Amino acid sequence: MARCSSCIKSKRTTGAASYLKAKLSASVPKEVRHARLAICRACTATDPTGVRLFRERKGRMYCGTPRLKKILRDETKEGCGCDLEDKADKVGAQCPLYLWKRAELI
């Protein structure tokens, strides 16, 4: 269940700092990675147009529109745009809707 929009700080960002921080961090155990991906697959959050944030495109999983297709975004409303298979593997990564944190997978 996603947090309500008034509970999450809304801010448009490129996500570059959080992306680099996560990319440079160590990998999580395989069980945590699989649990994170399961949470993403089950996520029913939608963007402002009503399209589900979890998407599969060309064999990859994304949270919202892929990052390079839309650079500036409000991650709490439009998803982070990350390749979820890469992101779910990193210790420093986090779900913009705090779904991993609630499942204690950070």
Biopython code that builds the backbone (N, CA, C, O; Angstrom):
import numpy as np
from Bio.PDB.StructureBuilder import StructureBuilder

atoms = [
    (1, "MET", "N", (0.844, -1.180, 0.000)),
    (1, "MET", "CA", (0.000, 0.000, 0.000)),
    (1, "MET", "C", (0.886, 1.238, 0.000)),
    (1, "MET", "O", (1.735, 1.393, 0.878)),
    (2, "ALA", "N", (0.700, 2.103, -0.958)),
    (2, "ALA", "CA", (1.512, 3.307, -1.080)),
    (2, "ALA", "C", (1.064, 4.351, -0.073)),
    (2, "ALA", "O", (-0.105, 4.407, 0.310)),
    (3, "ARG", "N", (2.004, 5.168, 0.343)),
    (3, "ARG", "CA", (1.679, 6.245, 1.266)),
    (3, "ARG", "C", (0.853, 7.300, 0.551)),
    (3, "ARG", "O", (0.967, 7.470, -0.663)),
    (4, "CYS", "N", (0.026, 8.005, 1.300)),
    (4, "CYS", "CA", (-0.776, 9.060, 0.680)),
    (4, "CYS", "C", (0.131, 10.201, 0.246)),
    (4, "CYS", "O", (1.197, 10.417, 0.824)),
    (5, "SER", "N", (-0.298, 10.918, -0.763)),
    (5, "SER", "CA", (0.546, 11.962, -1.335)),
    (5, "SER", "C", (0.870, 13.067, -0.331)),
    (5, "SER", "O", (1.908, 13.717, -0.459)),
    (6, "SER", "N", (0.022, 13.296, 0.652)),
    (6, "SER", "CA", (0.313, 14.342, 1.632)),
    (6, "SER", "C", (1.350, 13.873, 2.661)),
    (6, "SER", "O", (1.923, 14.698, 3.372)),
    (7, "CYS", "N", (1.598, 12.558, 2.747)),
    (7, "CYS", "CA", (2.566, 12.016, 3.707)),
    (7, "CYS", "C", (3.979, 12.004, 3.142)),
    (7, "CYS", "O", (4.944, 11.922, 3.901)),
    (8, "ILE", "N", (4.115, 12.082, 1.836)),
    (8, "ILE", "CA", (5.409, 11.989, 1.181)),
    (8, "ILE", "C", (5.790, 13.362, 0.654)),
    (8, "ILE", "O", (4.989, 14.036, 0.008)),
    (9, "LYS", "N", (7.040, 13.773, 0.941)),
    (9, "LYS", "CA", (7.506, 15.045, 0.416)),
    (9, "LYS", "C", (7.569, 14.977, -1.093)),
    (9, "LYS", "O", (8.171, 14.064, -1.660)),
    (10, "SER", "N", (6.952, 15.937, -1.737)),
    (10, "SER", "CA", (6.920, 15.968, -3.190)),
    (10, "SER", "C", (7.985, 16.933, -3.687)),
    (10, "SER", "O", (8.043, 18.084, -3.254)),
    (11, "LYS", "N", (8.832, 16.455, -4.606)),
    (11, "LYS", "CA", (9.851, 17.328, -5.156)),
    (11, "LYS", "C", (10.316, 16.754, -6.484)),
    (11, "LYS", "O", (10.555, 15.553, -6.604)),
    (12, "ARG", "N", (10.443, 17.628, -7.483)),
    (12, "ARG", "CA", (10.909, 17.187, -8.795)),
    (12, "ARG", "C", (12.430, 17.120, -8.754)),
    (12, "ARG", "O", (13.089, 18.035, -8.260)),
    (13, "THR", "N", (12.975, 16.033, -9.277)),
    (13, "THR", "CA", (14.410, 15.825, -9.224)),
    (13, "THR", "C", (14.867, 14.989, -10.408)),
    (13, "THR", "O", (14.057, 14.333, -11.063)),
    (14, "THR", "N", (16.151, 15.016, -10.678)),
    (14, "THR", "CA", (16.717, 14.138, -11.702)),
    (14, "THR", "C", (17.060, 12.787, -11.093)),
    (14, "THR", "O", (17.223, 11.804, -11.815)),
    (15, "GLY", "N", (17.170, 12.731, -9.765)),
    (15, "GLY", "CA", (17.496, 11.483, -9.091)),
    (15, "GLY", "C", (18.957, 11.089, -9.218)),
    (15, "GLY", "O", (19.330, 9.984, -8.823)),
    (16, "ALA", "N", (19.791, 11.964, -9.761)),
    (16, "ALA", "CA", (21.195, 11.625, -10.023)),
    (16, "ALA", "C", (21.953, 11.277, -8.742)),
    (16, "ALA", "O", (22.702, 10.300, -8.722)),
    (17, "ALA", "N", (21.775, 12.049, -7.685)),
    (17, "ALA", "CA", (22.519, 11.793, -6.441)),
    (17, "ALA", "C", (22.141, 10.457, -5.827)),
    (17, "ALA", "O", (23.015, 9.685, -5.433)),
    (18, "SER", "N", (20.837, 10.176, -5.741)),
    (18, "SER", "CA", (20.422, 8.905, -5.144)),
    (18, "SER", "C", (20.811, 7.729, -6.038)),
    (18, "SER", "O", (21.133, 6.650, -5.542)),
    (19, "TYR", "N", (20.780, 7.939, -7.355)),
    (19, "TYR", "CA", (21.179, 6.880, -8.294)),
    (19, "TYR", "C", (22.654, 6.528, -8.099)),
    (19, "TYR", "O", (23.004, 5.353, -7.993)),
    (20, "LEU", "N", (23.513, 7.538, -8.051)),
    (20, "LEU", "CA", (24.945, 7.289, -7.885)),
    (20, "LEU", "C", (25.258, 6.667, -6.535)),
    (20, "LEU", "O", (26.091, 5.766, -6.441)),
    (21, "LYS", "N", (24.592, 7.144, -5.487)),
    (21, "LYS", "CA", (24.800, 6.586, -4.147)),
    (21, "LYS", "C", (24.454, 5.092, -4.145)),
    (21, "LYS", "O", (25.201, 4.273, -3.610)),
    (22, "ALA", "N", (23.338, 4.759, -4.735)),
    (22, "ALA", "CA", (22.922, 3.357, -4.776)),
    (22, "ALA", "C", (23.854, 2.533, -5.649)),
    (22, "ALA", "O", (24.222, 1.421, -5.270)),
    (23, "LYS", "N", (24.244, 3.049, -6.805)),
    (23, "LYS", "CA", (25.105, 2.315, -7.735)),
    (23, "LYS", "C", (26.444, 1.967, -7.105)),
    (23, "LYS", "O", (27.019, 0.916, -7.391)),
    (24, "LEU", "N", (26.939, 2.852, -6.247)),
    (24, "LEU", "CA", (28.250, 2.650, -5.636)),
    (24, "LEU", "C", (28.192, 1.799, -4.368)),
    (24, "LEU", "O", (29.234, 1.458, -3.810)),
    (25, "SER", "N", (27.013, 1.459, -3.915)),
    (25, "SER", "CA", (26.900, 0.684, -2.676)),
    (25, "SER", "C", (27.037, -0.813, -2.950)),
    (25, "SER", "O", (26.974, -1.264, -4.094)),
    (26, "ALA", "N", (27.223, -1.557, -1.881)),
    (26, "ALA", "CA", (27.392, -3.016, -1.969)),
    (26, "ALA", "C", (26.076, -3.691, -2.340)),
    (26, "ALA", "O", (25.009, -3.078, -2.291)),
    (27, "SER", "N", (26.170, -4.935, -2.702)),
    (27, "SER", "CA", (24.981, -5.717, -3.040)),
    (27, "SER", "C", (24.317, -6.272, -1.783)),
    (27, "SER", "O", (24.985, -6.544, -0.785)),
    (28, "VAL", "N", (23.013, -6.435, -1.841)),
    (28, "VAL", "CA", (22.256, -7.038, -0.735)),
    (28, "VAL", "C", (22.257, -8.556, -0.924)),
    (28, "VAL", "O", (22.579, -9.042, -2.008)),
    (29, "PRO", "N", (21.897, -9.310, 0.128)),
    (29, "PRO", "CA", (21.778, -10.764, -0.041)),
    (29, "PRO", "C", (20.706, -11.096, -1.081)),
    (29, "PRO", "O", (19.766, -10.327, -1.285)),
    (30, "LYS", "N", (20.858, -12.237, -1.726)),
    (30, "LYS", "CA", (19.957, -12.653, -2.799)),
    (30, "LYS", "C", (18.499, -12.683, -2.343)),
    (30, "LYS", "O", (17.606, -12.335, -3.116)),
    (31, "GLU", "N", (18.246, -13.095, -1.090)),
    (31, "GLU", "CA", (16.875, -13.172, -0.575)),
    (31, "GLU", "C", (16.232, -11.788, -0.507)),
    (31, "GLU", "O", (15.049, -11.630, -0.809)),
    (32, "VAL", "N", (17.014, -10.795, -0.110)),
    (32, "VAL", "CA", (16.506, -9.419, -0.015)),
    (32, "VAL", "C", (16.196, -8.897, -1.417)),
    (32, "VAL", "O", (15.161, -8.266, -1.632)),
    (33, "ARG", "N", (17.082, -9.158, -2.359)),
    (33, "ARG", "CA", (16.861, -8.728, -3.746)),
    (33, "ARG", "C", (15.563, -9.320, -4.287)),
    (33, "ARG", "O", (14.756, -8.605, -4.881)),
    (34, "HIS", "N", (15.359, -10.610, -4.087)),
    (34, "HIS", "CA", (14.145, -11.261, -4.579)),
    (34, "HIS", "C", (12.891, -10.711, -3.890)),
    (34, "HIS", "O", (11.853, -10.541, -4.530)),
    (35, "ALA", "N", (12.989, -10.436, -2.590)),
    (35, "ALA", "CA", (11.846, -9.885, -1.856)),
    (35, "ALA", "C", (11.512, -8.481, -2.355)),
    (35, "ALA", "O", (10.340, -8.134, -2.499)),
    (36, "ARG", "N", (12.535, -7.678, -2.617)),
    (36, "ARG", "CA", (12.304, -6.327, -3.143)),
    (36, "ARG", "C", (11.617, -6.385, -4.504)),
    (36, "ARG", "O", (10.659, -5.653, -4.751)),
    (37, "LEU", "N", (12.101, -7.246, -5.374)),
    (37, "LEU", "CA", (11.489, -7.370, -6.709)),
    (37, "LEU", "C", (10.044, -7.858, -6.616)),
    (37, "LEU", "O", (9.196, -7.442, -7.404)),
    (38, "ALA", "N", (9.768, -8.727, -5.667)),
    (38, "ALA", "CA", (8.395, -9.204, -5.479)),
    (38, "ALA", "C", (7.483, -8.057, -5.055)),
    (38, "ALA", "O", (6.340, -7.971, -5.504)),
    (39, "ILE", "N", (7.986, -7.178, -4.193)),
    (39, "ILE", "CA", (7.220, -6.006, -3.761)),
    (39, "ILE", "C", (6.944, -5.102, -4.961)),
    (39, "ILE", "O", (5.833, -4.594, -5.116)),
    (40, "CYS", "N", (7.944, -4.906, -5.802)),
    (40, "CYS", "CA", (7.769, -4.066, -6.995)),
    (40, "CYS", "C", (6.740, -4.670, -7.942)),
    (40, "CYS", "O", (5.870, -3.962, -8.451)),
    (41, "ARG", "N", (6.835, -5.963, -8.177)),
    (41, "ARG", "CA", (5.882, -6.622, -9.082)),
    (41, "ARG", "C", (4.451, -6.500, -8.570)),
    (41, "ARG", "O", (3.514, -6.373, -9.359)),
    (42, "ALA", "N", (4.284, -6.538, -7.254)),
    (42, "ALA", "CA", (2.948, -6.480, -6.647)),
    (42, "ALA", "C", (2.431, -5.049, -6.471)),
    (42, "ALA", "O", (1.260, -4.851, -6.147)),
    (43, "CYS", "N", (3.288, -4.063, -6.680)),
    (43, "CYS", "CA", (2.915, -2.660, -6.470)),
    (43, "CYS", "C", (1.786, -2.253, -7.422)),
    (43, "CYS", "O", (1.859, -2.485, -8.629)),
    (44, "THR", "N", (0.764, -1.654, -6.866)),
    (44, "THR", "CA", (-0.378, -1.208, -7.678)),
    (44, "THR", "C", (-0.431, 0.314, -7.823)),
    (44, "THR", "O", (-1.399, 0.854, -8.358)),
    (45, "ALA", "N", (0.606, 1.004, -7.350)),
    (45, "ALA", "CA", (0.641, 2.470, -7.461)),
    (45, "ALA", "C", (0.603, 2.879, -8.929)),
    (45, "ALA", "O", (1.136, 2.187, -9.796)),
    (46, "THR", "N", (-0.032, 4.007, -9.189)),
    (46, "THR", "CA", (-0.148, 4.517, -10.561)),
    (46, "THR", "C", (0.409, 5.935, -10.650)),
    (46, "THR", "O", (0.511, 6.647, -9.651)),
    (47, "ASP", "N", (0.763, 6.320, -11.864)),
    (47, "ASP", "CA", (1.234, 7.690, -12.088)),
    (47, "ASP", "C", (0.008, 8.599, -12.230)),
    (47, "ASP", "O", (-1.119, 8.106, -12.211)),
    (48, "PRO", "N", (0.203, 9.909, -12.370)),
    (48, "PRO", "CA", (-0.941, 10.828, -12.463)),
    (48, "PRO", "C", (-1.905, 10.541, -13.628)),
    (48, "PRO", "O", (-3.053, 10.983, -13.598)),
    (49, "THR", "N", (-1.450, 9.812, -14.641)),
    (49, "THR", "CA", (-2.327, 9.495, -15.766)),
    (49, "THR", "C", (-3.073, 8.176, -15.565)),
    (49, "THR", "O", (-3.874, 7.775, -16.409)),
    (50, "GLY", "N", (-2.805, 7.503, -14.439)),
    (50, "GLY", "CA", (-3.485, 6.246, -14.141)),
    (50, "GLY", "C", (-2.764, 5.003, -14.613)),
    (50, "GLY", "O", (-3.291, 3.898, -14.478)),
    (51, "VAL", "N", (-1.568, 5.154, -15.164)),
    (51, "VAL", "CA", (-0.781, 4.010, -15.630)),
    (51, "VAL", "C", (0.016, 3.444, -14.447)),
    (51, "VAL", "O", (0.631, 4.189, -13.683)),
    (52, "ARG", "N", (-0.008, 2.143, -14.317)),
    (52, "ARG", "CA", (0.695, 1.477, -13.217)),
    (52, "ARG", "C", (2.186, 1.797, -13.272)),
    (52, "ARG", "O", (2.780, 1.801, -14.351)),
    (53, "LEU", "N", (2.805, 2.071, -12.098)),
    (53, "LEU", "CA", (4.225, 2.409, -12.055)),
    (53, "LEU", "C", (5.113, 1.229, -12.455)),
    (53, "LEU", "O", (6.078, 1.409, -13.198)),
    (54, "PHE", "N", (4.796, 0.021, -11.970)),
    (54, "PHE", "CA", (5.597, -1.142, -12.338)),
    (54, "PHE", "C", (5.350, -1.454, -13.808)),
    (54, "PHE", "O", (4.211, -1.651, -14.230)),
    (55, "ARG", "N", (6.440, -1.496, -14.587)),
    (55, "ARG", "CA", (6.324, -1.787, -16.015)),
    (55, "ARG", "C", (7.461, -2.698, -16.459)),
    (55, "ARG", "O", (8.551, -2.698, -15.886)),
    (56, "GLU", "N", (7.176, -3.450, -17.469)),
    (56, "GLU", "CA", (8.215, -4.249, -18.111)),
    (56, "GLU", "C", (8.362, -3.728, -19.531)),
    (56, "GLU", "O", (7.384, -3.545, -20.257)),
    (57, "ARG", "N", (9.609, -3.497, -19.903)),
    (57, "ARG", "CA", (9.893, -2.936, -21.218)),
    (57, "ARG", "C", (11.161, -3.585, -21.756)),
    (57, "ARG", "O", (12.220, -3.518, -21.132)),
    (58, "LYS", "N", (11.043, -4.204, -22.901)),
    (58, "LYS", "CA", (12.185, -4.866, -23.547)),
    (58, "LYS", "C", (12.898, -5.823, -22.594)),
    (58, "LYS", "O", (14.128, -5.866, -22.550)),
    (59, "GLY", "N", (12.124, -6.583, -21.839)),
    (59, "GLY", "CA", (12.699, -7.592, -20.952)),
    (59, "GLY", "C", (13.253, -7.066, -19.639)),
    (59, "GLY", "O", (13.844, -7.831, -18.877)),
    (60, "ARG", "N", (13.079, -5.791, -19.355)),
    (60, "ARG", "CA", (13.562, -5.194, -18.102)),
    (60, "ARG", "C", (12.377, -4.645, -17.325)),
    (60, "ARG", "O", (11.348, -4.297, -17.904)),
    (61, "MET", "N", (12.534, -4.571, -15.997)),
    (61, "MET", "CA", (11.481, -4.035, -15.127)),
    (61, "MET", "C", (11.849, -2.626, -14.697)),
    (61, "MET", "O", (13.001, -2.352, -14.362)),
    (62, "TYR", "N", (10.855, -1.723, -14.708)),
    (62, "TYR", "CA", (11.077, -0.331, -14.329)),
    (62, "TYR", "C", (9.999, 0.148, -13.371)),
    (62, "TYR", "O", (8.894, -0.393, -13.328)),
    (63, "CYS", "N", (10.343, 1.166, -12.612)),
    (63, "CYS", "CA", (9.388, 1.859, -11.752)),
    (63, "CYS", "C", (9.049, 3.163, -12.470)),
    (63, "CYS", "O", (9.794, 4.138, -12.368)),
    (64, "GLY", "N", (7.939, 3.187, -13.189)),
    (64, "GLY", "CA", (7.574, 4.353, -13.984)),
    (64, "GLY", "C", (8.298, 4.344, -15.317)),
    (64, "GLY", "O", (8.898, 3.341, -15.701)),
    (65, "THR", "N", (8.240, 5.448, -16.008)),
    (65, "THR", "CA", (8.923, 5.598, -17.292)),
    (65, "THR", "C", (10.428, 5.484, -17.056)),
    (65, "THR", "O", (10.943, 6.091, -16.117)),
    (66, "PRO", "N", (11.143, 4.727, -17.880)),
    (66, "PRO", "CA", (12.595, 4.607, -17.685)),
    (66, "PRO", "C", (13.274, 5.965, -17.538)),
    (66, "PRO", "O", (12.922, 6.930, -18.217)),
    (67, "ARG", "N", (14.255, 6.021, -16.640)),
    (67, "ARG", "CA", (14.938, 7.263, -16.257)),
    (67, "ARG", "C", (15.377, 8.110, -17.455)),
    (67, "ARG", "O", (15.162, 9.322, -17.448)),
    (68, "LEU", "N", (15.973, 7.521, -18.461)),
    (68, "LEU", "CA", (16.490, 8.312, -19.574)),
    (68, "LEU", "C", (15.402, 8.786, -20.532)),
    (68, "LEU", "O", (15.664, 9.638, -21.381)),
    (69, "LYS", "N", (14.201, 8.257, -20.415)),
    (69, "LYS", "CA", (13.077, 8.721, -21.238)),
    (69, "LYS", "C", (12.414, 9.945, -20.617)),
    (69, "LYS", "O", (11.783, 10.742, -21.312)),
    (70, "LYS", "N", (12.564, 10.085, -19.302)),
    (70, "LYS", "CA", (12.016, 11.241, -18.594)),
    (70, "LYS", "C", (12.964, 11.560, -17.442)),
    (70, "LYS", "O", (12.928, 10.903, -16.402)),
    (71, "ILE", "N", (13.795, 12.549, -17.626)),
    (71, "ILE", "CA", (14.839, 12.863, -16.654)),
    (71, "ILE", "C", (14.277, 13.532, -15.400)),
    (71, "ILE", "O", (14.488, 13.039, -14.292)),
    (72, "LEU", "N", (13.571, 14.638, -15.558)),
    (72, "LEU", "CA", (13.057, 15.393, -14.415)),
    (72, "LEU", "C", (11.681, 14.846, -14.025)),
    (72, "LEU", "O", (10.774, 14.800, -14.856)),
    (73, "ARG", "N", (11.526, 14.433, -12.766)),
    (73, "ARG", "CA", (10.262, 13.831, -12.336)),
    (73, "ARG", "C", (10.083, 13.970, -10.836)),
    (73, "ARG", "O", (11.040, 14.206, -10.098)),
    (74, "ASP", "N", (8.851, 13.819, -10.402)),
    (74, "ASP", "CA", (8.512, 13.711, -8.988)),
    (74, "ASP", "C", (8.419, 12.213, -8.721)),
    (74, "ASP", "O", (7.426, 11.579, -9.077)),
    (75, "GLU", "N", (9.439, 11.649, -8.100)),
    (75, "GLU", "CA", (9.520, 10.203, -7.907)),
    (75, "GLU", "C", (8.370, 9.640, -7.078)),
    (75, "GLU", "O", (8.017, 8.471, -7.233)),
    (76, "THR", "N", (7.788, 10.444, -6.208)),
    (76, "THR", "CA", (6.696, 9.944, -5.372)),
    (76, "THR", "C", (5.400, 9.795, -6.164)),
    (76, "THR", "O", (4.487, 9.089, -5.737)),
    (77, "LYS", "N", (5.319, 10.460, -7.316)),
    (77, "LYS", "CA", (4.109, 10.385, -8.141)),
    (77, "LYS", "C", (4.342, 9.652, -9.464)),
    (77, "LYS", "O", (3.429, 9.024, -10.001)),
    (78, "GLU", "N", (5.563, 9.735, -9.984)),
    (78, "GLU", "CA", (5.846, 9.189, -11.313)),
    (78, "GLU", "C", (6.801, 8.003, -11.289)),
    (78, "GLU", "O", (7.183, 7.497, -12.344)),
    (79, "GLY", "N", (7.192, 7.551, -10.093)),
    (79, "GLY", "CA", (8.156, 6.465, -9.987)),
    (79, "GLY", "C", (9.569, 6.985, -10.193)),
    (79, "GLY", "O", (9.769, 8.106, -10.659)),
    (80, "CYS", "N", (10.544, 6.159, -9.841)),
    (80, "CYS", "CA", (11.939, 6.599, -9.917)),
    (80, "CYS", "C", (12.538, 6.439, -11.308)),
    (80, "CYS", "O", (13.523, 7.101, -11.636)),
    (81, "GLY", "N", (11.949, 5.556, -12.140)),
    (81, "GLY", "CA", (12.473, 5.346, -13.481)),
    (81, "GLY", "C", (13.640, 4.383, -13.534)),
    (81, "GLY", "O", (14.231, 4.176, -14.594)),
    (82, "CYS", "N", (13.972, 3.798, -12.407)),
    (82, "CYS", "CA", (15.129, 2.904, -12.342)),
    (82, "CYS", "C", (14.841, 1.535, -12.939)),
    (82, "CYS", "O", (13.701, 1.070, -12.973)),
    (83, "ASP", "N", (15.904, 0.914, -13.405)),
    (83, "ASP", "CA", (15.868, -0.492, -13.785)),
    (83, "ASP", "C", (15.819, -1.242, -12.457)),
    (83, "ASP", "O", (16.786, -1.225, -11.695)),
    (84, "LEU", "N", (14.707, -1.891, -12.185)),
    (84, "LEU", "CA", (14.489, -2.477, -10.860)),
    (84, "LEU", "C", (15.403, -3.644, -10.551)),
    (84, "LEU", "O", (15.715, -3.881, -9.384)),
    (85, "GLU", "N", (15.838, -4.373, -11.550)),
    (85, "GLU", "CA", (16.741, -5.490, -11.285)),
    (85, "GLU", "C", (18.084, -4.980, -10.772)),
    (85, "GLU", "O", (18.697, -5.608, -9.909)),
    (86, "ASP", "N", (18.545, -3.844, -11.299)),
    (86, "ASP", "CA", (19.785, -3.246, -10.805)),
    (86, "ASP", "C", (19.571, -2.626, -9.427)),
    (86, "ASP", "O", (20.365, -2.838, -8.510)),
    (87, "LYS", "N", (18.503, -1.867, -9.292)),
    (87, "LYS", "CA", (18.248, -1.141, -8.052)),
    (87, "LYS", "C", (18.005, -2.075, -6.867)),
    (87, "LYS", "O", (18.496, -1.821, -5.768)),
    (88, "ALA", "N", (17.259, -3.143, -7.083)),
    (88, "ALA", "CA", (16.915, -4.062, -5.992)),
    (88, "ALA", "C", (18.143, -4.754, -5.416)),
    (88, "ALA", "O", (18.085, -5.299, -4.314)),
    (89, "ASP", "N", (19.229, -4.737, -6.133)),
    (89, "ASP", "CA", (20.451, -5.423, -5.707)),
    (89, "ASP", "C", (21.356, -4.565, -4.818)),
    (89, "ASP", "O", (22.337, -5.076, -4.278)),
    (90, "LYS", "N", (21.054, -3.294, -4.656)),
    (90, "LYS", "CA", (21.984, -2.389, -3.971)),
    (90, "LYS", "C", (21.532, -1.999, -2.560)),
    (90, "LYS", "O", (20.364, -1.688, -2.329)),
    (91, "VAL", "N", (22.477, -2.024, -1.633)),
    (91, "VAL", "CA", (22.207, -1.675, -0.237)),
    (91, "VAL", "C", (21.682, -0.250, -0.115)),
    (91, "VAL", "O", (20.732, -0.013, 0.631)),
    (92, "GLY", "N", (22.269, 0.692, -0.818)),
    (92, "GLY", "CA", (21.901, 2.099, -0.696)),
    (92, "GLY", "C", (20.630, 2.499, -1.418)),
    (92, "GLY", "O", (20.198, 3.647, -1.314)),
    (93, "ALA", "N", (20.025, 1.580, -2.142)),
    (93, "ALA", "CA", (18.819, 1.908, -2.912)),
    (93, "ALA", "C", (17.577, 1.888, -2.024)),
    (93, "ALA", "O", (17.528, 1.175, -1.022)),
    (94, "GLN", "N", (16.585, 2.675, -2.403)),
    (94, "GLN", "CA", (15.319, 2.665, -1.676)),
    (94, "GLN", "C", (14.164, 2.958, -2.619)),
    (94, "GLN", "O", (14.323, 3.636, -3.634)),
    (95, "CYS", "N", (13.018, 2.441, -2.267)),
    (95, "CYS", "CA", (11.799, 2.655, -3.040)),
    (95, "CYS", "C", (11.308, 4.081, -2.763)),
    (95, "CYS", "O", (11.256, 4.485, -1.602)),
    (96, "PRO", "N", (10.944, 4.862, -3.807)),
    (96, "PRO", "CA", (10.467, 6.217, -3.566)),
    (96, "PRO", "C", (9.126, 6.257, -2.816)),
    (96, "PRO", "O", (8.747, 7.302, -2.287)),
    (97, "LEU", "N", (8.415, 5.134, -2.769)),
    (97, "LEU", "CA", (7.153, 5.055, -2.020)),
    (97, "LEU", "C", (7.351, 4.400, -0.652)),
    (97, "LEU", "O", (6.384, 4.142, 0.065)),
    (98, "TYR", "N", (8.599, 4.137, -0.299)),
    (98, "TYR", "CA", (8.976, 3.544, 0.994)),
    (98, "TYR", "C", (8.430, 2.136, 1.198)),
    (98, "TYR", "O", (8.284, 1.695, 2.339)),
    (99, "LEU", "N", (8.128, 1.428, 0.125)),
    (99, "LEU", "CA", (7.586, 0.076, 0.258)),
    (99, "LEU", "C", (8.632, -0.910, 0.757)),
    (99, "LEU", "O", (8.300, -1.823, 1.513)),
    (100, "TRP", "N", (9.886, -0.747, 0.354)),
    (100, "TRP", "CA", (10.937, -1.644, 0.835)),
    (100, "TRP", "C", (11.213, -1.389, 2.312)),
    (100, "TRP", "O", (11.458, -2.326, 3.072)),
    (101, "LYS", "N", (11.173, -0.126, 2.716)),
    (101, "LYS", "CA", (11.469, 0.208, 4.109)),
    (101, "LYS", "C", (10.403, -0.392, 5.030)),
    (101, "LYS", "O", (10.727, -0.920, 6.094)),
    (102, "ARG", "N", (9.154, -0.313, 4.627)),
    (102, "ARG", "CA", (8.080, -0.883, 5.448)),
    (102, "ARG", "C", (8.214, -2.392, 5.574)),
    (102, "ARG", "O", (7.799, -2.981, 6.572)),
    (103, "ALA", "N", (8.796, -3.013, 4.553)),
    (103, "ALA", "CA", (9.009, -4.461, 4.595)),
    (103, "ALA", "C", (10.365, -4.784, 5.215)),
    (103, "ALA", "O", (10.794, -5.938, 5.224)),
    (104, "GLU", "N", (11.041, -3.747, 5.735)),
    (104, "GLU", "CA", (12.353, -3.872, 6.373)),
    (104, "GLU", "C", (13.377, -4.500, 5.442)),
    (104, "GLU", "O", (14.146, -5.376, 5.837)),
    (105, "LEU", "N", (13.372, -4.033, 4.194)),
    (105, "LEU", "CA", (14.289, -4.552, 3.193)),
    (105, "LEU", "C", (15.302, -3.497, 2.737)),
    (105, "LEU", "O", (15.713, -3.470, 1.578)),
    (106, "ILE", "N", (15.690, -2.637, 3.671)),
    (106, "ILE", "CA", (16.713, -1.629, 3.339)),
    (106, "ILE", "C", (17.944, -1.961, 4.136)),
    (106, "ILE", "O", (18.952, -1.261, 4.036)),
]
sb = StructureBuilder()
sb.init_structure("model")
sb.init_model(0)
sb.init_chain("A")
sb.init_seg("    ")
for serial, (resi, resn, name, xyz) in enumerate(atoms, 1):
    if name == "N":
        sb.init_residue(resn, " ", resi, " ")
    sb.init_atom(name, np.array(xyz, "f"), 0.0, 1.0, " ", f" {name:<3s}", serial, name[0])
structure = sb.get_structure()
